[in-house]
Amino acid sequence: MSTRSQPEAEGAPVPPVPGRAARGTLLFGPPVLLFALITWQVAAEGPLLDLDARLSRALVHPDRGAELLADLGNAQVAVPVLALAAVYAAGRARSAGVPRWWLPSLAGAALMALVPLIVVPLKEWTDRPGTPAVPPATGYYPSGHTATAAVAYGAAVLVLLPRLGSRPARRTAAATAVVLVAAVSFGLVRRGYHWPLDVVASWCLGVLMLGALWLVLRRIGR
């Protein structure tokens, strides 16, 4: 009679690794909960919007500098950065003989294409008015510029990471993406293009989407 336990027997299912579920909860749990809270408050016009309005009044100071920072979140600026990173990474991977060298760049591009498919319906559903600094209109939640910047610059870094040979280079690339997203976020709020909560909600979306891309790229790498 075999002394092997049933999970170790041939053909038996392999139990899941406990750490994976915990890591997934830590990665996706907080941004999901925060995004759900903000969206609920926006949809219900809850008390959190009063704090959001006070914070906006304290931060809004329209000037040319803020407008230039906000423009870094334009699709015409951010998407070409991702495209260049994707082409470079694919070319380097192909030269190195990496199997499916094109797949990480394609995954980054596909993620970018999902941004308007997620953001636009949310804008239409919540129908949130803009700040007093912009002409009367609705559809400001969440911030499309912030989501575009987060996904474009973040995906560019994730696609490039395997092609960057040193740890300082990888850290510099990641820090640059964080600074760019922070600059866009500050510019949008400072210029009055968005309420602060619009921007924070798009941070949550960016973390979720980039976390999913990171998991996909890890799987591709294996």
SEZAPA-201290 format. One line per 5 residues: their letters; for each residue z, x, y of N, C-alpha, C, O, CB. Coordinates in steps of 0.02 Angstrom, whole numbers, padded with zeros to 5 digits, m for minus. Glycine has a CB too. Layout:
<recs>
A = Z,X,Y,Z,X,Y,Z,X,Y,Z,X,Y,Z,X,Y | ...
</recs>
This chain:
<recs>
MSTRS = 00000,00042,m00060,00000,00000,00000,00000,00044,00063,00039,00091,00068,00062,m00048,00000 | m00044,00029,00111,m00049,00070,00171,00013,00064,00214,00042,00010,00220,m00111,00050,00212 | 00033,00120,00244,00093,00121,00287,00074,00113,00360,00118,00113,00403,00132,00185,00278 | 00010,00105,00376,m00009,00097,00445,00010,00029,00470,00006,m00021,00434,m00084,00109,00454 | 00032,00026,00534,00049,m00038,00564,m00015,m00077,00577,m00069,m00047,00581,00090,m00029,00629
QPEAE = m00010,m00141,00585,m00068,m00184,00592,m00111,m00166,00653,m00172,m00164,00646,m00047,m00255,00598 | m00083,m00151,00713,m00125,m00133,00770,m00166,m00070,00758,m00218,m00061,00788,m00084,m00123,00831 | m00141,m00025,00711,m00176,00037,00698,m00227,00029,00643,m00268,00073,00633,m00127,00091,00680 | m00226,m00027,00608,m00272,m00037,00553,m00343,m00043,00578,m00355,m00062,00636,m00254,m00099,00513 | m00391,m00025,00534,m00461,m00026,00553,m00482,m00097,00572,m00470,m00144,00535,m00504,00001,00497
GAPVP = m00514,m00103,00629,m00539,m00168,00650,m00488,m00209,00689,m00506,m00262,00715,m00560,m00206,00591 | m00425,m00187,00692,m00374,m00225,00728,m00383,m00215,00803,m00404,m00161,00824,m00303,m00204,00706 | m00368,m00265,00844,m00375,m00258,00917,m00326,m00206,00945,m00269,m00201,00922,m00363,m00325,00952 | m00350,m00168,00993,m00308,m00117,01025,m00269,m00150,01081,m00298,m00181,01125,m00351,m00059,01053 | m00202,m00144,01080,m00161,m00176,01132,m00177,m00146,01200,m00193,m00087,01205,m00087,m00168,01117
PVPGR = m00174,m00186,01254,m00189,m00160,01321,m00137,m00110,01344,m00079,m00113,01323,m00193,m00218,01371 | m00159,m00065,01387,m00114,m00015,01415,m00072,m00049,01470,m00101,m00076,01517,m00153,00046,01443 | m00005,m00049,01464,00036,m00086,01513,00024,m00064,01584,00026,m00105,01630,00109,m00078,01496 | 00012,00001,01595,00004,00026,01663,m00055,m00002,01700,m00054,m00006,01761,00000,00099,01662 | m00107,m00022,01664,m00167,m00046,01697,m00154,m00112,01734,m00176,m00120,01791,m00223,m00056,01646
AARGT = m00118,m00157,01702,m00103,m00221,01735,m00059,m00209,01797,m00069,m00242,01848,m00067,m00268,01686 | m00012,m00164,01792,00031,m00149,01849,m00008,m00119,01906,00002,m00137,01964,00088,m00102,01829 | m00054,m00073,01890,m00095,m00043,01943,m00140,m00095,01975,m00150,m00095,02036,m00137,00014,01914 | m00168,m00140,01934,m00210,m00192,01962,m00172,m00238,02008,m00197,m00260,02060,m00241,m00233,01906 | m00109,m00254,01990,m00067,m00297,02032,m00052,m00263,02099,m00055,m00294,02151,m00001,m00315,01996
LLFGP = m00037,m00198,02096,m00022,m00161,02157,m00083,m00154,02201,m00078,m00154,02263,00006,m00093,02141 | m00142,m00147,02170,m00203,m00138,02209,m00227,m00202,02242,m00245,m00203,02300,m00257,m00111,02165 | m00226,m00257,02204,m00256,m00319,02228,m00204,m00371,02251,m00220,m00415,02291,m00298,m00349,02174 | m00143,m00367,02226,m00094,m00418,02241,m00077,m00425,02315,m00085,m00479,02342,m00031,m00405,02204 | m00054,m00372,02349,m00035,m00378,02420,m00092,m00402,02465,m00081,m00448,02504,m00010,m00312,02445
PVLLF = m00153,m00373,02460,m00205,m00399,02505,m00225,m00471,02491,m00242,m00508,02537,m00267,m00355,02500 | m00222,m00492,02427,m00238,m00562,02411,m00186,m00608,02443,m00204,m00659,02473,m00240,m00572,02334 | m00122,m00591,02436,m00070,m00633,02463,m00072,m00636,02539,m00065,m00689,02569,m00001,m00608,02440 | m00083,m00578,02571,m00086,m00576,02644,m00147,m00614,02669,m00141,m00652,02718,m00088,m00503,02669 | m00203,m00606,02637,m00263,m00642,02658,m00253,m00718,02650,m00274,m00757,02693,m00324,m00619,02617
ALITW = m00222,m00738,02594,m00210,m00810,02583,m00163,m00838,02637,m00174,m00893,02662,m00180,m00821,02513 | m00111,m00799,02655,m00064,m00821,02707,m00099,m00830,02774,m00091,m00881,02807,m00006,m00771,02714 | m00139,m00780,02794,m00172,m00783,02859,m00222,m00841,02860,m00226,m00878,02909,m00207,m00716,02875 | m00261,m00848,02806,m00311,m00901,02804,m00278,m00969,02807,m00303,m01014,02841,m00353,m00895,02740 | m00222,m00977,02773,m00185,m01041,02776,m00162,m01056,02847,m00168,m01112,02871,m00125,m01038,02728
QVAAE = m00135,m01004,02881,m00112,m01014,02949,m00169,m01031,02997,m00161,m01073,03041,m00075,m00952,02973 | m00226,m00999,02988,m00284,m01014,03031,m00309,m01084,03018,m00323,m01121,03065,m00340,m00962,03019 | m00315,m01102,02954,m00342,m01169,02937,m00294,m01224,02960,m00317,m01277,02982,m00353,m01174,02862 | m00229,m01212,02955,m00179,m01263,02972,m00155,m01257,03044,m00113,m01296,03066,m00121,m01258,02925 | m00181,m01207,03081,m00157,m01193,03149,m00081,m01186,03150,m00046,m01218,03189,m00179,m01249,03198
GPLLD = m00057,m01143,03106,00014,m01133,03096,00046,m01091,03151,00012,m01067,03196,00027,m01102,03030 | 00112,m01082,03147,00148,m01045,03199,00129,m00972,03204,00141,m00941,03256,00222,m01050,03186 | 00100,m00944,03152,00080,m00874,03156,00025,m00863,03209,00017,m00808,03234,00055,m00850,03088 | m00012,m00916,03224,m00064,m00909,03275,m00034,m00900,03345,m00066,m00870,03388,m00109,m00970,03273 | 00026,m00926,03357,00058,m00915,03422,00073,m00841,03432,00062,m00814,03486,00122,m00956,03428
LDARL = 00099,m00810,03380,00112,m00738,03384,00047,m00699,03392,00044,m00650,03429,00149,m00713,03321 | m00005,m00722,03358,m00070,m00690,03363,m00096,m00694,03434,m00125,m00645,03459,m00119,m00722,03314 | m00088,m00751,03466,m00112,m00760,03535,m00073,m00716,03584,m00102,m00686,03629,m00106,m00834,03556 | m00007,m00711,03574,00033,m00668,03619,00013,m00595,03610,00007,m00558,03659,00108,m00676,03604 | 00002,m00574,03549,m00018,m00505,03537,m00087,m00491,03567,m00099,m00437,03595,m00019,m00490,03461
SRALV = m00131,m00539,03561,m00198,m00531,03590,m00193,m00523,03666,m00226,m00480,03695,m00243,m00590,03572 | m00154,m00565,03699,m00148,m00561,03772,m00121,m00493,03794,m00139,m00467,03846,m00102,m00616,03798 | m00076,m00465,03753,m00047,m00400,03770,m00097,m00342,03760,m00092,m00291,03794,00015,m00387,03728 | m00145,m00351,03715,m00190,m00297,03698,m00258,m00300,03732,m00290,m00249,03742,m00201,m00296,03624 | m00279,m00360,03751,m00347,m00368,03778,m00353,m00333,03846,m00313,m00346,03892,m00365,m00442,03785
HPDRG = m00402,m00290,03851,m00419,m00257,03914,m00492,m00237,03909,m00508,m00180,03894,m00372,m00195,03929 | m00538,m00284,03922,m00609,m00270,03913,m00632,m00211,03954,m00623,m00209,04015,m00650,m00331,03930 | m00663,m00163,03922,m00693,m00106,03957,m00750,m00079,03914,m00759,m00100,03857,m00640,m00050,03973 | m00786,m00032,03942,m00845,m00005,03907,m00825,00033,03844,m00860,00031,03794,m00884,00040,03953 | m00769,00069,03847,m00747,00106,03789,m00732,00062,03730,m00752,00076,03673,m00685,00146,03806
AELLA = m00697,00006,03743,m00682,m00040,03688,m00746,m00070,03659,m00751,m00080,03598,m00636,m00096,03713 | m00794,m00083,03702,m00857,m00112,03678,m00895,m00062,03634,m00924,m00082,03583,m00902,m00132,03737 | m00894,00001,03653,m00928,00052,03613,m00894,00060,03544,m00928,00068,03494,m00928,00118,03649 | m00828,00057,03543,m00793,00062,03480,m00809,00002,03435,m00821,00010,03375,m00717,00067,03491 | m00810,m00057,03465,m00827,m00117,03426,m00897,m00113,03398,m00910,m00138,03343,m00820,m00179,03469
DLGNA = m00943,m00081,03435,m01012,m00077,03412,m01020,m00035,03349,m01070,m00040,03315,m01055,m00048,03467 | m00970,00007,03333,m00973,00046,03271,m00970,00000,03210,m00985,00022,03154,m00916,00096,03269 | m00951,m00063,03220,m00949,m00110,03165,m01013,m00152,03160,m01018,m00194,03116,m00891,m00156,03172 | m01062,m00140,03203,m01125,m00174,03198,m01161,m00154,03133,m01157,m00096,03112,m01170,m00158,03259 | m01194,m00201,03103,m01232,m00186,03042,m01285,m00133,03055,m01299,m00092,03012,m01264,m00249,03014
QVAVP = m01313,m00133,03116,m01366,m00084,03133,m01339,m00013,03135,m01378,00035,03131,m01397,m00102,03199 | m01273,m00006,03141,m01243,00061,03143,m01213,00078,03075,m01226,00132,03048,m01189,00065,03197 | m01173,00033,03047,m01135,00049,02987,m01178,00050,02924,m01169,00093,02881,m01079,m00001,02978 | m01224,00002,02918,m01264,m00001,02856,m01308,00060,02846,m01312,00085,02790,m01307,m00064,02857 | m01341,00087,02899,m01379,00149,02889,m01336,00208,02866,m01360,00251,02829,m01414,00167,02952
VLALA = m01273,00210,02887,m01228,00263,02863,m01219,00258,02788,m01223,00308,02752,m01159,00259,02899 | m01207,00197,02764,m01201,00187,02691,m01266,00204,02656,m01266,00234,02602,m01181,00114,02675 | m01323,00184,02685,m01387,00197,02654,m01400,00272,02647,m01423,00296,02595,m01444,00165,02694 | m01384,00310,02700,m01393,00383,02697,m01348,00414,02644,m01369,00458,02607,m01379,00414,02765 | m01285,00392,02642,m01238,00418,02592,m01262,00402,02522,m01257,00443,02477,m01168,00390,02604
AVYAA = m01288,00341,02512,m01311,00320,02446,m01371,00361,02424,m01375,00382,02366,m01328,00246,02446 | m01419,00372,02469,m01478,00411,02452,m01459,00483,02436,m01484,00513,02388,m01529,00409,02510 | m01415,00512,02477,m01393,00581,02466,m01358,00587,02399,m01372,00633,02360,m01347,00605,02522 | m01311,00541,02385,m01273,00545,02323,m01318,00536,02262,m01310,00570,02212,m01217,00492,02322 | m01366,00489,02267,m01412,00478,02211,m01455,00540,02199,m01467,00560,02142,m01456,00417,02225
GRARS = m01479,00571,02254,m01520,00631,02246,m01482,00689,02215,m01508,00724,02172,m01547,00652,02313 | m01419,00698,02237,m01378,00751,02208,m01364,00738,02134,m01366,00783,02093,m01312,00758,02247 | m01348,00676,02118,m01334,00659,02048,m01395,00668,02004,m01389,00691,01948,m01308,00587,02043 | m01453,00648,02030,m01514,00657,01991,m01529,00731,01979,m01548,00750,01924,m01573,00624,02026 | m01520,00772,02031,m01532,00844,02023,m01485,00875,01973,m01502,00924,01939,m01525,00879,02090
AGVPR = m01424,00847,01968,m01374,00874,01921,m01384,00846,01851,m01347,00865,01805,m01305,00858,01946 | m01432,00802,01841,m01444,00775,01775,m01394,00723,01753,m01383,00713,01693,m01446,00829,01726 | m01363,00690,01801,m01313,00639,01785,m01348,00577,01757,m01395,00553,01787,m01270,00620,01847 | m01325,00551,01699,m01355,00489,01673,m01342,00431,01721,m01290,00427,01754,m01325,00473,01603 | m01390,00387,01725,m01386,00329,01770,m01366,00350,01841,m01321,00321,01871,m01336,00277,01742
WWLPS = m01400,00401,01865,m01384,00432,01930,m01389,00382,01987,m01358,00391,02039,m01429,00491,01943 | m01428,00330,01978,m01442,00282,02031,m01389,00227,02034,m01386,00191,02084,m01510,00252,02020 | m01349,00219,01981,m01306,00161,01976,m01250,00158,02028,m01239,00105,02057,m01276,00158,01908 | m01214,00213,02043,m01162,00209,02094,m01189,00189,02163,m01159,00148,02197,m01126,00276,02101 | m01246,00217,02182,m01275,00199,02247,m01296,00126,02248,m01288,00092,02299,m01335,00243,02263
LAGAA = m01323,00102,02192,m01342,00031,02188,m01281,m00014,02193,m01283,m00066,02226,m01379,00017,02122 | m01225,00007,02162,m01163,m00033,02166,m01138,m00036,02238,m01116,m00089,02260,m01109,m00003,02120 | m01141,00019,02274,m01120,00019,02344,m01163,m00027,02386,m01138,m00063,02429,m01122,00089,02372 | m01229,m00025,02375,m01274,m00068,02413,m01262,m00142,02396,m01264,m00184,02440,m01347,m00050,02398 | m01250,m00157,02332,m01237,m00226,02312,m01173,m00252,02345,m01170,m00310,02365,m01231,m00231,02235
LMALV = m01123,m00209,02349,m01060,m00230,02381,m01072,m00247,02455,m01045,m00296,02480,m01007,m00175,02375 | m01113,m00206,02488,m01128,m00219,02558,m01163,m00285,02566,m01151,m00322,02614,m01171,m00162,02587 | m01207,m00302,02520,m01244,m00365,02524,m01198,m00425,02514,m01215,m00480,02536,m01298,m00366,02471 | m01140,m00415,02482,m01093,m00470,02471,m01055,m00489,02535,m01029,m00544,02539,m01045,m00452,02416 | m01051,m00443,02583,m01008,m00455,02641,m01027,m00520,02678,m00984,m00562,02688,m01014,m00396,02690
PLIVV = m01090,m00529,02698,m01106,m00592,02733,m01098,m00653,02688,m01084,m00708,02713,m01176,m00590,02760 | m01108,m00645,02623,m01101,m00702,02577,m01029,m00725,02572,m01017,m00783,02554,m01127,m00683,02508 | m00982,m00681,02587,m00911,m00699,02586,m00887,m00720,02655,m00852,m00770,02663,m00869,m00640,02560 | m00907,m00681,02706,m00880,m00691,02773,m00909,m00754,02806,m00871,m00792,02836,m00895,m00630,02816 | m00973,m00764,02801,m01005,m00821,02837,m00977,m00889,02815,m00960,m00929,02858,m01080,m00820,02826
PLKEW = m00970,m00903,02750,m00940,m00967,02731,m00868,m00975,02756,m00848,m01030,02774,m00941,m00975,02655 | m00830,m00920,02757,m00762,m00924,02783,m00761,m00940,02858,m00719,m00978,02881,m00725,m00858,02770 | m00808,m00911,02894,m00813,m00926,02965,m00829,m01000,02976,m00798,m01032,03019,m00868,m00882,02998 | m00875,m01026,02938,m00894,m01097,02946,m00837,m01143,02926,m00827,m01195,02957,m00957,m01112,02904 | m00800,m01124,02874,m00746,m01168,02850,m00688,m01169,02898,m00662,m01222,02915,m00722,m01145,02781
TDRPG = m00666,m01110,02921,m00607,m01107,02965,m00624,m01128,03036,m00583,m01159,03070,m00577,m01036,02965 | m00685,m01113,03059,m00708,m01136,03125,m00660,m01117,03180,m00645,m01158,03224,m00718,m01212,03124 | m00635,m01056,03178,m00585,m01035,03227,m00616,m01018,03294,m00666,m00983,03297,m00547,m00976,03200 | m00587,m01043,03349,m00612,m01025,03416,m00600,m00952,03432,m00557,m00919,03402,m00580,m01070,03470 | m00639,m00926,03480,m00630,m00858,03501,m00575,m00851,03553,m00544,m00900,03573,m00694,m00831,03529
TPAVP = m00564,m00790,03575,m00513,m00777,03625,m00539,m00799,03694,m00599,m00811,03701,m00493,m00702,03626 | m00495,m00803,03745,m00518,m00819,03812,m00565,m00768,03843,m00598,m00782,03893,m00459,m00827,03858 | m00570,m00709,03812,m00612,m00656,03840,m00686,m00664,03821,m00728,m00628,03846,m00588,m00588,03816 | m00702,m00712,03778,m00771,m00723,03757,m00792,m00794,03774,m00748,m00837,03783,m00780,m00709,03680 | m00856,m00808,03779,m00878,m00876,03793,m00854,m00925,03739,m00846,m00905,03682,m00955,m00879,03799
PATGY = m00842,m00988,03757,m00818,m01036,03708,m00864,m01042,03648,m00924,m01054,03655,m00809,m01105,03740 | m00836,m01033,03589,m00874,m01037,03527,m00823,m01038,03470,m00763,m01030,03480,m00924,m00976,03520 | m00847,m01049,03410,m00804,m01049,03351,m00835,m01004,03297,m00890,m00978,03305,m00793,m01121,03323 | m00799,m00996,03242,m00824,m00955,03187,m00805,m00882,03193,m00844,m00837,03176,m00898,m00960,03183 | m00744,m00869,03218,m00723,m00799,03229,m00680,m00771,03171,m00664,m00712,03171,m00684,m00795,03292
YPSGH = m00663,m00814,03123,m00620,m00790,03069,m00656,m00792,03003,m00686,m00843,02985,m00555,m00833,03065 | m00655,m00736,02966,m00628,m00670,02983,m00679,m00630,03023,m00734,m00654,03037,m00608,m00632,02918 | m00660,m00569,03041,m00703,m00527,03081,m00758,m00497,03039,m00746,m00457,02994,m00662,m00472,03115 | m00820,m00516,03054,m00877,m00488,03017,m00887,m00414,03032,m00906,m00376,02988,m00939,m00526,03033 | m00876,m00394,03095,m00884,m00324,03112,m00834,m00279,03075,m00851,m00225,03051,m00876,m00314,03188
TATAA = m00772,m00303,03070,m00722,m00263,03034,m00739,m00259,02960,m00734,m00205,02931,m00652,m00294,03044 | m00758,m00314,02930,m00777,m00314,02859,m00837,m00269,02847,m00839,m00232,02798,m00791,m00385,02834 | m00886,m00272,02892,m00945,m00229,02885,m00927,m00156,02889,m00949,m00115,02848,m00996,m00246,02939 | m00885,m00138,02938,m00864,m00069,02945,m00824,m00045,02885,m00837,00009,02858,m00823,m00060,03009 | m00777,m00086,02862,m00734,m00066,02806,m00775,m00054,02743,m00767,m00004,02709,m00681,m00119,02793
VAYGA = m00821,m00100,02728,m00860,m00094,02667,m00913,m00039,02673,m00922,00000,02626,m00893,m00161,02649 | m00947,m00036,02729,m01000,00014,02736,m00972,00085,02736,m00995,00127,02697,m01039,00002,02801 | m00922,00098,02778,m00895,00166,02781,m00854,00183,02719,m00856,00239,02693,m00851,00174,02844 | m00817,00133,02694,m00777,00145,02633,m00821,00156,02572,m00807,00201,02533,m00731,00088,02621 | m00873,00115,02564,m00918,00123,02507,m00956,00189,02511,m00968,00221,02460,m00967,00065,02503
AVLVL = m00973,00209,02571,m01007,00274,02579,m00963,00331,02553,m00988,00376,02519,m01024,00287,02653 | m00899,00328,02568,m00853,00380,02543,m00847,00377,02467,m00849,00429,02434,m00784,00372,02576 | m00838,00317,02439,m00830,00311,02367,m00891,00336,02329,m00885,00367,02276,m00815,00238,02348 | m00950,00322,02356,m01012,00344,02324,m01019,00420,02329,m01045,00452,02283,m01072,00309,02355 | m00997,00448,02384,m01004,00520,02396,m00952,00562,02359,m00965,00620,02344,m01000,00535,02469
LPRLG = m00894,00534,02345,m00838,00574,02319,m00856,00620,02260,m00838,00678,02261,m00783,00529,02298 | m00893,00595,02209,m00909,00640,02153,m00955,00697,02173,m00958,00748,02138,m00941,00601,02098 | m00990,00690,02228,m01037,00742,02250,m01005,00791,02299,m01037,00840,02318,m01098,00710,02282 | m00944,00778,02320,m00909,00823,02366,m00868,00871,02324,m00825,00851,02284,m00863,00784,02416 | m00881,00935,02332,m00855,00984,02285,m00782,01004,02295,m00753,01032,02248,m00895,01043,02288
SRPAR = m00753,00992,02352,m00685,01016,02364,m00639,00960,02385,m00662,00909,02411,m00686,01071,02418 | m00575,00969,02374,m00526,00920,02394,m00524,00911,02469,m00521,00854,02493,m00458,00938,02368 | m00525,00965,02510,m00527,00955,02582,m00587,00913,02605,m00581,00872,02651,m00528,01021,02618 | m00645,00923,02574,m00704,00884,02593,m00694,00811,02577,m00713,00768,02617,m00767,00911,02558 | m00664,00796,02519,m00652,00727,02501,m00601,00694,02548,m00610,00637,02568,m00628,00722,02428
RTAAA = m00549,00732,02565,m00499,00705,02610,m00528,00693,02680,m00512,00644,02712,m00439,00752,02614 | m00570,00739,02702,m00601,00731,02768,m00646,00669,02769,m00646,00632,02818,m00642,00793,02786 | m00684,00659,02716,m00728,00600,02713,m00687,00536,02715,m00704,00489,02751,m00772,00602,02650 | m00634,00533,02675,m00592,00473,02674,m00558,00462,02741,m00555,00405,02765,m00538,00480,02619 | m00533,00515,02772,m00500,00508,02837,m00550,00485,02890,m00532,00446,02934,m00468,00575,02858
TAVVL = m00611,00510,02887,m00662,00489,02935,m00675,00414,02930,m00681,00380,02980,m00727,00528,02925 | m00680,00389,02868,m00692,00317,02859,m00634,00276,02887,m00645,00225,02919,m00702,00301,02784 | m00573,00298,02875,m00514,00262,02900,m00515,00262,02976,m00501,00210,03007,m00449,00294,02874 | m00530,00319,03006,m00532,00323,03080,m00585,00277,03108,m00574,00243,03158,m00544,00395,03103 | m00644,00275,03077,m00698,00232,03102,m00679,00158,03098,m00692,00120,03145,m00762,00245,03061
VAAVS = m00649,00138,03042,m00629,00068,03036,m00574,00051,03086,m00574,m00003,03116,m00605,00054,02964 | m00527,00097,03095,m00474,00086,03144,m00503,00081,03215,m00480,00040,03255,m00422,00142,03141 | m00552,00123,03230,m00583,00122,03296,m00619,00055,03308,m00613,00026,03362,m00633,00180,03303 | m00656,00031,03258,m00690,m00033,03264,m00638,m00089,03275,m00647,m00132,03318,m00732,m00048,03201 | m00585,m00088,03235,m00534,m00139,03240,m00502,m00141,03309,m00494,m00194,03339,m00480,m00128,03187
FGLVR = m00484,m00082,03334,m00454,m00078,03401,m00502,m00102,03454,m00483,m00140,03499,m00432,m00006,03416 | m00566,m00081,03449,m00615,m00101,03498,m00625,m00176,03500,m00632,m00205,03553,m00680,m00067,03484 | m00627,m00207,03441,m00637,m00280,03438,m00580,m00318,03471,m00591,m00366,03508,m00645,m00303,03365 | m00518,m00297,03458,m00460,m00331,03486,m00454,m00314,03560,m00440,m00358,03601,m00396,m00311,03449 | m00464,m00251,03578,m00458,m00230,03648,m00510,m00265,03692,m00495,m00286,03748,m00465,m00154,03654
RGYHW = m00570,m00271,03667,m00623,m00303,03705,m00615,m00379,03706,m00643,m00413,03749,m00692,m00286,03675 | m00575,m00406,03660,m00566,m00478,03656,m00617,m00513,03613,m00621,m00575,03614,m00567,m00507,03723 | m00655,m00475,03574,m00704,m00506,03530,m00672,m00543,03472,m00700,m00590,03445,m00752,m00453,03504 | m00611,m00522,03453,m00576,m00553,03397,m00501,m00555,03410,m00473,m00513,03445,m00591,m00516,03331 | m00469,m00605,03380,m00397,m00607,03376,m00374,m00553,03327,m00411,m00536,03281,m00372,m00677,03355
PLDVV = m00313,m00526,03335,m00288,m00476,03288,m00289,m00500,03215,m00306,m00461,03170,m00218,m00457,03306 | m00272,m00563,03202,m00271,m00586,03133,m00340,m00589,03102,m00347,m00582,03041,m00239,m00655,03130 | m00392,m00599,03143,m00460,m00596,03117,m00474,m00528,03086,m00505,m00521,03034,m00512,m00611,03172 | m00450,m00477,03121,m00461,m00408,03100,m00419,m00392,03038,m00444,m00361,02990,m00444,m00359,03157 | m00356,m00412,03038,m00312,m00398,02981,m00339,m00432,02918,m00337,m00403,02864,m00240,m00422,02995
ASWCL = m00364,m00492,02924,m00392,m00527,02866,m00451,m00488,02838,m00459,m00484,02777,m00414,m00599,02885 | m00492,m00460,02881,m00549,m00421,02856,m00527,m00355,02826,m00561,m00329,02782,m00598,m00409,02913 | m00471,m00327,02849,m00444,m00269,02814,m00428,m00288,02742,m00444,m00250,02695,m00380,m00244,02849 | m00398,m00346,02732,m00382,m00369,02664,m00444,m00375,02622,m00446,m00353,02565,m00344,m00435,02667 | m00496,m00407,02651,m00558,m00413,02615,m00587,m00345,02598,m00613,m00334,02542,m00609,m00454,02656
GVLML = m00583,m00298,02645,m00610,m00232,02633,m00573,m00196,02576,m00605,m00164,02535,m00605,m00191,02695 | m00507,m00202,02575,m00469,m00171,02522,m00488,m00201,02454,m00496,m00164,02405,m00393,m00179,02534 | m00495,m00266,02451,m00512,m00299,02388,m00582,m00278,02365,m00592,m00262,02306,m00509,m00375,02396 | m00630,m00277,02410,m00698,m00261,02390,m00705,m00187,02372,m00739,m00171,02323,m00746,m00279,02447 | m00674,m00144,02410,m00677,m00072,02395,m00638,m00056,02331,m00657,m00011,02293,m00651,m00031,02453
GALWL = m00583,m00092,02320,m00546,m00082,02257,m00588,m00101,02198,m00587,m00067,02147,m00482,m00124,02258 | m00626,m00156,02204,m00670,m00176,02149,m00725,m00124,02139,m00742,m00107,02082,m00701,m00245,02164 | m00753,m00097,02194,m00804,m00045,02187,m00776,00017,02155,m00809,00049,02113,m00834,m00029,02255 | m00716,00036,02173,m00684,00095,02144,m00677,00087,02068,m00690,00134,02030,m00615,00107,02176 | m00656,00028,02046,m00650,00016,01975,m00718,00019,01940,m00723,00046,01885,m00617,m00052,01962
VLRRI = m00769,m00008,01971,m00836,m00007,01943,m00861,00066,01937,m00889,00085,01886,m00884,m00048,01985 | m00851,00104,01990,m00875,00174,01989,m00836,00215,01937,m00865,00259,01906,m00867,00205,02058 | m00773,00201,01928,m00735,00236,01875,m00764,00220,01807,m00771,00264,01765,m00660,00216,01878 | m00781,00158,01796,m00810,00137,01732,m00878,00170,01721,m00894,00193,01666,m00817,00060,01729 | m00918,00172,01775,m00983,00205,01770,m00975,00279,01754,m01012,00307,01713,m01023,00196,01835
GR = m00925,00310,01786,m00913,00382,01775,m00893,00398,01703,m00909,00451,01677,m00860,00406,01821 | m00857,00350,01672,m00837,00361,01602,m00895,00351,01555,m00887,00359,01494,m00780,00314,01583
</recs>
